[in-house]
Amino acid sequence: MEKKLGRARKKLGQAMKKLAKAQDGTAPGALVAGWKNSVSRSAAGVRRGKEKLLAWLKERGMTDFIEVTENPLWGELKKRVQVAGSYVVTADGEIVEGVEVVQRPPVFKVATD
């Protein structure tokens, strides 16, 4: 069994060398007698540089390929609202929807000299 496995590994190694030498990615005939072989090429991968790609699309007016996301500016809104009980409200008392007040547990600290 070990001899057969060794021969198969040797034949496979030789076949891989033949395949590596083939310029067009295919080797003529069977690489190993009695074995069927085929070669298929994988599609090329693509690495994208987000900033450069966005600049390129904007220069050409290809805005259909640019995703625009909307996010609330919580840091700015937080300056203009306040917590009132279990609600976040504006200066005129309007409840801000989509914001939930979460009570935090008290923190116990001990200071030593």
Stockholm file with secondary structure:
# STOCKHOLM 1.0

chainA/1-113         MEKKLGRARKKLGQAMKKLAKAQDGTAPGALVAGWKNSVSRSAAGVRRGKEKLLAWLKERGMTDFIEVTENPLWGELKKRVQVAGSYVVTADGEIVEGVEVVQRPPVFKVATD
#=GR chainA/1-113 SS CHHHHHHHHHHHHHHHHHHHHCTTSCCSSCSSTTCCCCCCCCCCCCCCCHHHHHHHHHHTTCGGGCCCCCCCCHHHHHTTEEEETTEEEETTSCBCTTCCCCCCCCCCCCCCC
#=GC SS_cons         CHHHHHHHHHHHHHHHHHHHHCTTSCCSSCSSTTCCCCCCCCCCCCCCCHHHHHHHHHHTTCGGGCCCCCCCCHHHHHTTEEEETTEEEETTSCBCTTCCCCCCCCCCCCCCC
//
